[in-house]
Amino acid sequence: MVSVRHLLLGAISHRTKSKVRKKFGRKAGYRPSDKHSKKVLELHGEGLSYRLIGRNLSLSKNTVMQIVQRAVEVGKVQAA
């Protein structure tokens, strides 16, 4: 059984998240790194390393890696 506390915390959390999205103009489910994904995948296709792609686009190596991994999962890119 779900306690009242958990229901209230969930509602507060949802309201807080929606206010943050509203304040910063982010859409639900949108990642700021998504605007770089096309260029990241293009450079990855050319054979550049995650680190070099990150340096060129001012992104972290981990962000580049996540973009490529999401593309592989969806099927946009073949796994290396």
PDB file of N, CA, C and O in Angstrom:
ATOM      1  N   MET A   1       0.844  -1.173   0.000  1.00  0.00           N
ATOM      2  CA  MET A   1       0.000   0.000   0.000  1.00  0.00           C
ATOM      3  C   MET A   1       0.894   1.242   0.000  1.00  0.00           C
ATOM      4  O   MET A   1       1.893   1.306   0.716  1.00  0.00           O
ATOM      5  N   VAL A   2       0.518   2.213  -0.806  1.00  0.00           N
ATOM      6  CA  VAL A   2       1.292   3.441  -0.921  1.00  0.00           C
ATOM      7  C   VAL A   2       0.883   4.393   0.188  1.00  0.00           C
ATOM      8  O   VAL A   2      -0.303   4.616   0.434  1.00  0.00           O
ATOM      9  N   SER A   3       1.870   4.941   0.842  1.00  0.00           N
ATOM     10  CA  SER A   3       1.566   5.849   1.937  1.00  0.00           C
ATOM     11  C   SER A   3       1.238   7.238   1.401  1.00  0.00           C
ATOM     12  O   SER A   3       1.573   7.577   0.266  1.00  0.00           O
ATOM     13  N   VAL A   4       0.592   8.015   2.217  1.00  0.00           N
ATOM     14  CA  VAL A   4       0.239   9.384   1.859  1.00  0.00           C
ATOM     15  C   VAL A   4       1.509  10.194   1.640  1.00  0.00           C
ATOM     16  O   VAL A   4       1.559  11.064   0.770  1.00  0.00           O
ATOM     17  N   ARG A   5       2.519   9.906   2.424  1.00  0.00           N
ATOM     18  CA  ARG A   5       3.790  10.621   2.308  1.00  0.00           C
ATOM     19  C   ARG A   5       4.382  10.460   0.910  1.00  0.00           C
ATOM     20  O   ARG A   5       4.836  11.432   0.306  1.00  0.00           O
ATOM     21  N   HIS A   6       4.375   9.218   0.393  1.00  0.00           N
ATOM     22  CA  HIS A   6       4.918   8.970  -0.936  1.00  0.00           C
ATOM     23  C   HIS A   6       4.102   9.665  -2.008  1.00  0.00           C
ATOM     24  O   HIS A   6       4.661  10.177  -2.978  1.00  0.00           O
ATOM     25  N   LEU A   7       2.786   9.688  -1.847  1.00  0.00           N
ATOM     26  CA  LEU A   7       1.941  10.383  -2.816  1.00  0.00           C
ATOM     27  C   LEU A   7       2.224  11.881  -2.823  1.00  0.00           C
ATOM     28  O   LEU A   7       2.304  12.499  -3.884  1.00  0.00           O
ATOM     29  N   LEU A   8       2.376  12.464  -1.629  1.00  0.00           N
ATOM     30  CA  LEU A   8       2.657  13.894  -1.551  1.00  0.00           C
ATOM     31  C   LEU A   8       4.039  14.219  -2.110  1.00  0.00           C
ATOM     32  O   LEU A   8       4.208  15.209  -2.822  1.00  0.00           O
ATOM     33  N   LEU A   9       5.017  13.393  -1.791  1.00  0.00           N
ATOM     34  CA  LEU A   9       6.363  13.625  -2.324  1.00  0.00           C
ATOM     35  C   LEU A   9       6.379  13.514  -3.846  1.00  0.00           C
ATOM     36  O   LEU A   9       7.064  14.279  -4.525  1.00  0.00           O
ATOM     37  N   GLY A  10       5.630  12.571  -4.366  1.00  0.00           N
ATOM     38  CA  GLY A  10       5.546  12.426  -5.815  1.00  0.00           C
ATOM     39  C   GLY A  10       4.906  13.637  -6.464  1.00  0.00           C
ATOM     40  O   GLY A  10       5.364  14.095  -7.512  1.00  0.00           O
ATOM     41  N   ALA A  11       3.843  14.167  -5.849  1.00  0.00           N
ATOM     42  CA  ALA A  11       3.158  15.344  -6.385  1.00  0.00           C
ATOM     43  C   ALA A  11       4.064  16.571  -6.315  1.00  0.00           C
ATOM     44  O   ALA A  11       4.122  17.361  -7.258  1.00  0.00           O
ATOM     45  N   ILE A  12       4.767  16.727  -5.198  1.00  0.00           N
ATOM     46  CA  ILE A  12       5.681  17.863  -5.062  1.00  0.00           C
ATOM     47  C   ILE A  12       6.796  17.754  -6.085  1.00  0.00           C
ATOM     48  O   ILE A  12       7.167  18.744  -6.716  1.00  0.00           O
ATOM     49  N   SER A  13       7.325  16.561  -6.249  1.00  0.00           N
ATOM     50  CA  SER A  13       8.395  16.354  -7.203  1.00  0.00           C
ATOM     51  C   SER A  13       7.924  16.682  -8.613  1.00  0.00           C
ATOM     52  O   SER A  13       8.638  17.340  -9.370  1.00  0.00           O
ATOM     53  N   HIS A  14       6.735  16.230  -8.969  1.00  0.00           N
ATOM     54  CA  HIS A  14       6.194  16.491 -10.303  1.00  0.00           C
ATOM     55  C   HIS A  14       5.996  17.985 -10.521  1.00  0.00           C
ATOM     56  O   HIS A  14       6.344  18.506 -11.581  1.00  0.00           O
ATOM     57  N   ARG A  15       5.441  18.680  -9.533  1.00  0.00           N
ATOM     58  CA  ARG A  15       5.232  20.124  -9.661  1.00  0.00           C
ATOM     59  C   ARG A  15       6.558  20.861  -9.781  1.00  0.00           C
ATOM     60  O   ARG A  15       6.689  21.791 -10.577  1.00  0.00           O
ATOM     61  N   THR A  16       7.531  20.448  -8.995  1.00  0.00           N
ATOM     62  CA  THR A  16       8.842  21.099  -9.038  1.00  0.00           C
ATOM     63  C   THR A  16       9.479  20.910 -10.406  1.00  0.00           C
ATOM     64  O   THR A  16      10.008  21.861 -10.980  1.00  0.00           O
ATOM     65  N   LYS A  17       9.433  19.703 -10.926  1.00  0.00           N
ATOM     66  CA  LYS A  17      10.020  19.431 -12.233  1.00  0.00           C
ATOM     67  C   LYS A  17       9.329  20.236 -13.326  1.00  0.00           C
ATOM     68  O   LYS A  17       9.991  20.766 -14.218  1.00  0.00           O
ATOM     69  N   SER A  18       8.009  20.330 -13.264  1.00  0.00           N
ATOM     70  CA  SER A  18       7.305  21.072 -14.301  1.00  0.00           C
ATOM     71  C   SER A  18       7.610  22.564 -14.218  1.00  0.00           C
ATOM     72  O   SER A  18       7.658  23.240 -15.246  1.00  0.00           O
ATOM     73  N   LYS A  19       7.817  23.088 -13.005  1.00  0.00           N
ATOM     74  CA  LYS A  19       8.176  24.502 -12.872  1.00  0.00           C
ATOM     75  C   LYS A  19       9.583  24.753 -13.412  1.00  0.00           C
ATOM     76  O   LYS A  19       9.831  25.783 -14.039  1.00  0.00           O
ATOM     77  N   VAL A  20      10.482  23.839 -13.177  1.00  0.00           N
ATOM     78  CA  VAL A  20      11.844  23.988 -13.696  1.00  0.00           C
ATOM     79  C   VAL A  20      11.813  23.971 -15.216  1.00  0.00           C
ATOM     80  O   VAL A  20      12.470  24.787 -15.862  1.00  0.00           O
ATOM     81  N   ARG A  21      11.047  23.037 -15.794  1.00  0.00           N
ATOM     82  CA  ARG A  21      10.934  22.987 -17.253  1.00  0.00           C
ATOM     83  C   ARG A  21      10.353  24.282 -17.793  1.00  0.00           C
ATOM     84  O   ARG A  21      10.814  24.810 -18.805  1.00  0.00           O
ATOM     85  N   LYS A  22       9.341  24.785 -17.110  1.00  0.00           N
ATOM     86  CA  LYS A  22       8.693  26.014 -17.557  1.00  0.00           C
ATOM     87  C   LYS A  22       9.659  27.192 -17.463  1.00  0.00           C
ATOM     88  O   LYS A  22       9.718  28.026 -18.367  1.00  0.00           O
ATOM     89  N   LYS A  23      10.410  27.256 -16.376  1.00  0.00           N
ATOM     90  CA  LYS A  23      11.329  28.373 -16.162  1.00  0.00           C
ATOM     91  C   LYS A  23      12.449  28.386 -17.189  1.00  0.00           C
ATOM     92  O   LYS A  23      12.811  29.444 -17.703  1.00  0.00           O
ATOM     93  N   PHE A  24      12.997  27.218 -17.488  1.00  0.00           N
ATOM     94  CA  PHE A  24      14.137  27.144 -18.392  1.00  0.00           C
ATOM     95  C   PHE A  24      13.738  26.834 -19.831  1.00  0.00           C
ATOM     96  O   PHE A  24      14.600  26.729 -20.704  1.00  0.00           O
ATOM     97  N   GLY A  25      12.452  26.688 -20.082  1.00  0.00           N
ATOM     98  CA  GLY A  25      11.982  26.477 -21.440  1.00  0.00           C
ATOM     99  C   GLY A  25      12.316  25.121 -22.023  1.00  0.00           C
ATOM    100  O   GLY A  25      12.428  24.993 -23.242  1.00  0.00           O
ATOM    101  N   ARG A  26      12.475  24.124 -21.204  1.00  0.00           N
ATOM    102  CA  ARG A  26      12.795  22.790 -21.698  1.00  0.00           C
ATOM    103  C   ARG A  26      11.519  21.990 -21.885  1.00  0.00           C
ATOM    104  O   ARG A  26      10.581  22.088 -21.095  1.00  0.00           O
ATOM    105  N   LYS A  27      11.504  21.212 -22.927  1.00  0.00           N
ATOM    106  CA  LYS A  27      10.381  20.324 -23.170  1.00  0.00           C
ATOM    107  C   LYS A  27      10.600  19.054 -22.369  1.00  0.00           C
ATOM    108  O   LYS A  27      11.737  18.672 -22.088  1.00  0.00           O
ATOM    109  N   ALA A  28       9.514  18.408 -22.006  1.00  0.00           N
ATOM    110  CA  ALA A  28       9.628  17.152 -21.284  1.00  0.00           C
ATOM    111  C   ALA A  28      10.303  16.121 -22.170  1.00  0.00           C
ATOM    112  O   ALA A  28       9.904  15.933 -23.319  1.00  0.00           O
ATOM    113  N   GLY A  29      11.317  15.455 -21.650  1.00  0.00           N
ATOM    114  CA  GLY A  29      12.022  14.434 -22.406  1.00  0.00           C
ATOM    115  C   GLY A  29      13.063  14.975 -23.369  1.00  0.00           C
ATOM    116  O   GLY A  29      13.627  14.209 -24.151  1.00  0.00           O
ATOM    117  N   TYR A  30      13.329  16.251 -23.335  1.00  0.00           N
ATOM    118  CA  TYR A  30      14.299  16.855 -24.242  1.00  0.00           C
ATOM    119  C   TYR A  30      15.641  16.988 -23.548  1.00  0.00           C
ATOM    120  O   TYR A  30      15.722  17.455 -22.411  1.00  0.00           O
ATOM    121  N   ARG A  31      16.675  16.580 -24.228  1.00  0.00           N
ATOM    122  CA  ARG A  31      18.020  16.720 -23.689  1.00  0.00           C
ATOM    123  C   ARG A  31      18.709  17.867 -24.416  1.00  0.00           C
ATOM    124  O   ARG A  31      18.661  17.927 -25.644  1.00  0.00           O
ATOM    125  N   PRO A  32      19.341  18.767 -23.693  1.00  0.00           N
ATOM    126  CA  PRO A  32      20.057  19.856 -24.358  1.00  0.00           C
ATOM    127  C   PRO A  32      21.109  19.366 -25.346  1.00  0.00           C
ATOM    128  O   PRO A  32      21.410  20.052 -26.323  1.00  0.00           O
ATOM    129  N   SER A  33      21.669  18.186 -25.100  1.00  0.00           N
ATOM    130  CA  SER A  33      22.689  17.658 -26.005  1.00  0.00           C
ATOM    131  C   SER A  33      22.088  17.169 -27.322  1.00  0.00           C
ATOM    132  O   SER A  33      22.823  16.899 -28.271  1.00  0.00           O
ATOM    133  N   ASP A  34      20.755  17.051 -27.391  1.00  0.00           N
ATOM    134  CA  ASP A  34      20.124  16.571 -28.614  1.00  0.00           C
ATOM    135  C   ASP A  34      20.402  17.482 -29.805  1.00  0.00           C
ATOM    136  O   ASP A  34      20.427  17.019 -30.945  1.00  0.00           O
ATOM    137  N   LYS A  35      20.608  18.760 -29.555  1.00  0.00           N
ATOM    138  CA  LYS A  35      20.866  19.662 -30.674  1.00  0.00           C
ATOM    139  C   LYS A  35      22.236  19.408 -31.307  1.00  0.00           C
ATOM    140  O   LYS A  35      22.488  19.859 -32.424  1.00  0.00           O
ATOM    141  N   HIS A  36      23.119  18.697 -30.613  1.00  0.00           N
ATOM    142  CA  HIS A  36      24.443  18.379 -31.135  1.00  0.00           C
ATOM    143  C   HIS A  36      24.509  16.985 -31.749  1.00  0.00           C
ATOM    144  O   HIS A  36      25.529  16.620 -32.335  1.00  0.00           O
ATOM    145  N   SER A  37      23.454  16.215 -31.627  1.00  0.00           N
ATOM    146  CA  SER A  37      23.537  14.802 -31.994  1.00  0.00           C
ATOM    147  C   SER A  37      23.863  14.593 -33.473  1.00  0.00           C
ATOM    148  O   SER A  37      24.607  13.671 -33.807  1.00  0.00           O
ATOM    149  N   LYS A  38      23.328  15.419 -34.356  1.00  0.00           N
ATOM    150  CA  LYS A  38      23.599  15.241 -35.782  1.00  0.00           C
ATOM    151  C   LYS A  38      25.092  15.391 -36.085  1.00  0.00           C
ATOM    152  O   LYS A  38      25.673  14.581 -36.808  1.00  0.00           O
ATOM    153  N   LYS A  39      25.700  16.431 -35.527  1.00  0.00           N
ATOM    154  CA  LYS A  39      27.122  16.678 -35.753  1.00  0.00           C
ATOM    155  C   LYS A  39      27.976  15.597 -35.080  1.00  0.00           C
ATOM    156  O   LYS A  39      28.983  15.157 -35.636  1.00  0.00           O
ATOM    157  N   VAL A  40      27.565  15.176 -33.881  1.00  0.00           N
ATOM    158  CA  VAL A  40      28.309  14.118 -33.170  1.00  0.00           C
ATOM    159  C   VAL A  40      28.317  12.844 -34.003  1.00  0.00           C
ATOM    160  O   VAL A  40      29.360  12.210 -34.162  1.00  0.00           O
ATOM    161  N   LEU A  41      27.158  12.468 -34.535  1.00  0.00           N
ATOM    162  CA  LEU A  41      27.072  11.233 -35.314  1.00  0.00           C
ATOM    163  C   LEU A  41      27.849  11.350 -36.626  1.00  0.00           C
ATOM    164  O   LEU A  41      28.434  10.376 -37.100  1.00  0.00           O
ATOM    165  N   GLU A  42      27.848  12.533 -37.198  1.00  0.00           N
ATOM    166  CA  GLU A  42      28.623  12.756 -38.420  1.00  0.00           C
ATOM    167  C   GLU A  42      30.121  12.569 -38.155  1.00  0.00           C
ATOM    168  O   GLU A  42      30.809  11.882 -38.910  1.00  0.00           O
ATOM    169  N   LEU A  43      30.619  13.185 -37.078  1.00  0.00           N
ATOM    170  CA  LEU A  43      32.044  13.061 -36.738  1.00  0.00           C
ATOM    171  C   LEU A  43      32.394  11.638 -36.326  1.00  0.00           C
ATOM    172  O   LEU A  43      33.481  11.146 -36.626  1.00  0.00           O
ATOM    173  N   HIS A  44      31.467  10.982 -35.638  1.00  0.00           N
ATOM    174  CA  HIS A  44      31.692   9.589 -35.242  1.00  0.00           C
ATOM    175  C   HIS A  44      31.807   8.704 -36.481  1.00  0.00           C
ATOM    176  O   HIS A  44      32.628   7.787 -36.525  1.00  0.00           O
ATOM    177  N   GLY A  45      30.984   8.985 -37.481  1.00  0.00           N
ATOM    178  CA  GLY A  45      31.047   8.231 -38.730  1.00  0.00           C
ATOM    179  C   GLY A  45      32.361   8.420 -39.465  1.00  0.00           C
ATOM    180  O   GLY A  45      32.802   7.543 -40.208  1.00  0.00           O
ATOM    181  N   GLU A  46      32.982   9.572 -39.254  1.00  0.00           N
ATOM    182  CA  GLU A  46      34.292   9.839 -39.867  1.00  0.00           C
ATOM    183  C   GLU A  46      35.427   9.154 -39.119  1.00  0.00           C
ATOM    184  O   GLU A  46      36.569   9.155 -39.579  1.00  0.00           O
ATOM    185  N   GLY A  47      35.116   8.571 -37.969  1.00  0.00           N
ATOM    186  CA  GLY A  47      36.118   7.809 -37.233  1.00  0.00           C
ATOM    187  C   GLY A  47      36.792   8.558 -36.097  1.00  0.00           C
ATOM    188  O   GLY A  47      37.753   8.048 -35.520  1.00  0.00           O
ATOM    189  N   LEU A  48      36.322   9.750 -35.756  1.00  0.00           N
ATOM    190  CA  LEU A  48      36.929  10.499 -34.652  1.00  0.00           C
ATOM    191  C   LEU A  48      36.578   9.842 -33.317  1.00  0.00           C
ATOM    192  O   LEU A  48      35.525   9.217 -33.180  1.00  0.00           O
ATOM    193  N   SER A  49      37.452   9.987 -32.357  1.00  0.00           N
ATOM    194  CA  SER A  49      37.220   9.426 -31.031  1.00  0.00           C
ATOM    195  C   SER A  49      36.224  10.295 -30.274  1.00  0.00           C
ATOM    196  O   SER A  49      35.984  11.448 -30.634  1.00  0.00           O
ATOM    197  N   TYR A  50      35.653   9.728 -29.227  1.00  0.00           N
ATOM    198  CA  TYR A  50      34.708  10.478 -28.389  1.00  0.00           C
ATOM    199  C   TYR A  50      35.377  11.737 -27.830  1.00  0.00           C
ATOM    200  O   TYR A  50      34.768  12.805 -27.766  1.00  0.00           O
ATOM    201  N   ARG A  51      36.618  11.588 -27.437  1.00  0.00           N
ATOM    202  CA  ARG A  51      37.340  12.704 -26.832  1.00  0.00           C
ATOM    203  C   ARG A  51      37.539  13.853 -27.831  1.00  0.00           C
ATOM    204  O   ARG A  51      37.343  15.019 -27.488  1.00  0.00           O
ATOM    205  N   LEU A  52      37.925  13.521 -29.053  1.00  0.00           N
ATOM    206  CA  LEU A  52      38.127  14.561 -30.072  1.00  0.00           C
ATOM    207  C   LEU A  52      36.807  15.222 -30.474  1.00  0.00           C
ATOM    208  O   LEU A  52      36.748  16.433 -30.685  1.00  0.00           O
ATOM    209  N   ILE A  53      35.767  14.423 -30.575  1.00  0.00           N
ATOM    210  CA  ILE A  53      34.453  14.993 -30.901  1.00  0.00           C
ATOM    211  C   ILE A  53      34.031  15.950 -29.797  1.00  0.00           C
ATOM    212  O   ILE A  53      33.535  17.042 -30.073  1.00  0.00           O
ATOM    213  N   GLY A  54      34.226  15.545 -28.553  1.00  0.00           N
ATOM    214  CA  GLY A  54      33.879  16.391 -27.420  1.00  0.00           C
ATOM    215  C   GLY A  54      34.643  17.702 -27.424  1.00  0.00           C
ATOM    216  O   GLY A  54      34.075  18.761 -27.160  1.00  0.00           O
ATOM    217  N   ARG A  55      35.915  17.629 -27.721  1.00  0.00           N
ATOM    218  CA  ARG A  55      36.724  18.857 -27.774  1.00  0.00           C
ATOM    219  C   ARG A  55      36.241  19.782 -28.882  1.00  0.00           C
ATOM    220  O   ARG A  55      36.134  20.991 -28.678  1.00  0.00           O
ATOM    221  N   ASN A  56      35.948  19.222 -30.052  1.00  0.00           N
ATOM    222  CA  ASN A  56      35.499  20.033 -31.185  1.00  0.00           C
ATOM    223  C   ASN A  56      34.161  20.721 -30.927  1.00  0.00           C
ATOM    224  O   ASN A  56      33.938  21.841 -31.388  1.00  0.00           O
ATOM    225  N   LEU A  57      33.266  20.052 -30.187  1.00  0.00           N
ATOM    226  CA  LEU A  57      31.921  20.576 -29.970  1.00  0.00           C
ATOM    227  C   LEU A  57      31.710  21.136 -28.566  1.00  0.00           C
ATOM    228  O   LEU A  57      30.599  21.533 -28.215  1.00  0.00           O
ATOM    229  N   SER A  58      32.761  21.170 -27.771  1.00  0.00           N
ATOM    230  CA  SER A  58      32.683  21.637 -26.375  1.00  0.00           C
ATOM    231  C   SER A  58      31.680  20.823 -25.555  1.00  0.00           C
ATOM    232  O   SER A  58      30.865  21.367 -24.809  1.00  0.00           O
ATOM    233  N   LEU A  59      31.768  19.516 -25.719  1.00  0.00           N
ATOM    234  CA  LEU A  59      30.954  18.581 -24.946  1.00  0.00           C
ATOM    235  C   LEU A  59      31.887  17.655 -24.191  1.00  0.00           C
ATOM    236  O   LEU A  59      33.056  17.517 -24.551  1.00  0.00           O
ATOM    237  N   SER A  60      31.383  17.027 -23.155  1.00  0.00           N
ATOM    238  CA  SER A  60      32.211  16.060 -22.448  1.00  0.00           C
ATOM    239  C   SER A  60      32.261  14.758 -23.248  1.00  0.00           C
ATOM    240  O   SER A  60      31.382  14.477 -24.063  1.00  0.00           O
ATOM    241  N   LYS A  61      33.292  13.985 -22.998  1.00  0.00           N
ATOM    242  CA  LYS A  61      33.457  12.689 -23.655  1.00  0.00           C
ATOM    243  C   LYS A  61      32.264  11.786 -23.340  1.00  0.00           C
ATOM    244  O   LYS A  61      31.791  11.048 -24.205  1.00  0.00           O
ATOM    245  N   ASN A  62      31.787  11.849 -22.110  1.00  0.00           N
ATOM    246  CA  ASN A  62      30.663  11.012 -21.694  1.00  0.00           C
ATOM    247  C   ASN A  62      29.373  11.401 -22.404  1.00  0.00           C
ATOM    248  O   ASN A  62      28.566  10.533 -22.736  1.00  0.00           O
ATOM    249  N   THR A  63      29.166  12.694 -22.641  1.00  0.00           N
ATOM    250  CA  THR A  63      27.975  13.143 -23.364  1.00  0.00           C
ATOM    251  C   THR A  63      28.010  12.623 -24.792  1.00  0.00           C
ATOM    252  O   THR A  63      26.999  12.156 -25.317  1.00  0.00           O
ATOM    253  N   VAL A  64      29.171  12.705 -25.413  1.00  0.00           N
ATOM    254  CA  VAL A  64      29.329  12.193 -26.783  1.00  0.00           C
ATOM    255  C   VAL A  64      29.044  10.695 -26.802  1.00  0.00           C
ATOM    256  O   VAL A  64      28.344  10.205 -27.688  1.00  0.00           O
ATOM    257  N   MET A  65      29.581   9.974 -25.832  1.00  0.00           N
ATOM    258  CA  MET A  65      29.375   8.537 -25.753  1.00  0.00           C
ATOM    259  C   MET A  65      27.887   8.207 -25.597  1.00  0.00           C
ATOM    260  O   MET A  65      27.394   7.270 -26.226  1.00  0.00           O
ATOM    261  N   GLN A  66      27.176   8.962 -24.772  1.00  0.00           N
ATOM    262  CA  GLN A  66      25.747   8.723 -24.576  1.00  0.00           C
ATOM    263  C   GLN A  66      24.946   8.990 -25.847  1.00  0.00           C
ATOM    264  O   GLN A  66      24.012   8.251 -26.156  1.00  0.00           O
ATOM    265  N   ILE A  67      25.301  10.031 -26.581  1.00  0.00           N
ATOM    266  CA  ILE A  67      24.613  10.337 -27.838  1.00  0.00           C
ATOM    267  C   ILE A  67      24.793   9.189 -28.827  1.00  0.00           C
ATOM    268  O   ILE A  67      23.835   8.762 -29.471  1.00  0.00           O
ATOM    269  N   VAL A  68      26.017   8.695 -28.945  1.00  0.00           N
ATOM    270  CA  VAL A  68      26.290   7.594 -29.873  1.00  0.00           C
ATOM    271  C   VAL A  68      25.577   6.324 -29.416  1.00  0.00           C
ATOM    272  O   VAL A  68      25.020   5.604 -30.245  1.00  0.00           O
ATOM    273  N   GLN A  69      25.582   6.038 -28.122  1.00  0.00           N
ATOM    274  CA  GLN A  69      24.914   4.838 -27.611  1.00  0.00           C
ATOM    275  C   GLN A  69      23.410   4.891 -27.855  1.00  0.00           C
ATOM    276  O   GLN A  69      22.806   3.875 -28.198  1.00  0.00           O
ATOM    277  N   ARG A  70      22.792   6.075 -27.679  1.00  0.00           N
ATOM    278  CA  ARG A  70      21.361   6.205 -27.963  1.00  0.00           C
ATOM    279  C   ARG A  70      21.080   5.978 -29.448  1.00  0.00           C
ATOM    280  O   ARG A  70      20.071   5.369 -29.802  1.00  0.00           O
ATOM    281  N   ALA A  71      21.959   6.459 -30.309  1.00  0.00           N
ATOM    282  CA  ALA A  71      21.784   6.272 -31.751  1.00  0.00           C
ATOM    283  C   ALA A  71      21.919   4.800 -32.130  1.00  0.00           C
ATOM    284  O   ALA A  71      21.202   4.318 -33.007  1.00  0.00           O
ATOM    285  N   VAL A  72      22.827   4.087 -31.478  1.00  0.00           N
ATOM    286  CA  VAL A  72      22.998   2.657 -31.737  1.00  0.00           C
ATOM    287  C   VAL A  72      21.747   1.900 -31.297  1.00  0.00           C
ATOM    288  O   VAL A  72      21.285   1.001 -32.000  1.00  0.00           O
ATOM    289  N   GLU A  73      21.200   2.257 -30.140  1.00  0.00           N
ATOM    290  CA  GLU A  73      19.998   1.590 -29.629  1.00  0.00           C
ATOM    291  C   GLU A  73      18.816   1.794 -30.564  1.00  0.00           C
ATOM    292  O   GLU A  73      18.032   0.869 -30.781  1.00  0.00           O
ATOM    293  N   VAL A  74      18.681   2.979 -31.115  1.00  0.00           N
ATOM    294  CA  VAL A  74      17.571   3.284 -32.005  1.00  0.00           C
ATOM    295  C   VAL A  74      17.790   2.674 -33.380  1.00  0.00           C
ATOM    296  O   VAL A  74      16.834   2.396 -34.103  1.00  0.00           O
ATOM    297  N   GLY A  75      19.046   2.467 -33.735  1.00  0.00           N
ATOM    298  CA  GLY A  75      19.379   1.872 -35.013  1.00  0.00           C
ATOM    299  C   GLY A  75      19.848   2.860 -36.064  1.00  0.00           C
ATOM    300  O   GLY A  75      19.958   2.511 -37.240  1.00  0.00           O
ATOM    301  N   LYS A  76      20.126   4.100 -35.648  1.00  0.00           N
ATOM    302  CA  LYS A  76      20.617   5.106 -36.578  1.00  0.00           C
ATOM    303  C   LYS A  76      22.057   4.850 -36.990  1.00  0.00           C
ATOM    304  O   LYS A  76      22.471   5.210 -38.092  1.00  0.00           O
ATOM    305  N   VAL A  77      22.824   4.220 -36.089  1.00  0.00           N
ATOM    306  CA  VAL A  77      24.251   3.999 -36.304  1.00  0.00           C
ATOM    307  C   VAL A  77      24.549   2.557 -35.966  1.00  0.00           C
ATOM    308  O   VAL A  77      23.944   1.981 -35.062  1.00  0.00           O
ATOM    309  N   GLN A  78      25.498   1.966 -36.706  1.00  0.00           N
ATOM    310  CA  GLN A  78      25.929   0.611 -36.382  1.00  0.00           C
ATOM    311  C   GLN A  78      26.946   0.651 -35.260  1.00  0.00           C
ATOM    312  O   GLN A  78      27.751   1.578 -35.168  1.00  0.00           O
ATOM    313  N   ALA A  79      26.904  -0.358 -34.410  1.00  0.00           N
ATOM    314  CA  ALA A  79      27.858  -0.451 -33.312  1.00  0.00           C
ATOM    315  C   ALA A  79      29.266  -0.650 -33.870  1.00  0.00           C
ATOM    316  O   ALA A  79      29.464  -1.327 -34.879  1.00  0.00           O
ATOM    317  N   ALA A  80      30.230  -0.045 -33.191  1.00  0.00           N
ATOM    318  CA  ALA A  80      31.629  -0.140 -33.657  1.00  0.00           C
ATOM    319  C   ALA A  80      32.215  -1.492 -33.378  1.00  0.00           C
ATOM    320  O   ALA A  80      33.376  -1.741 -33.702  1.00  0.00           O
TER     321      ALA A  80
END
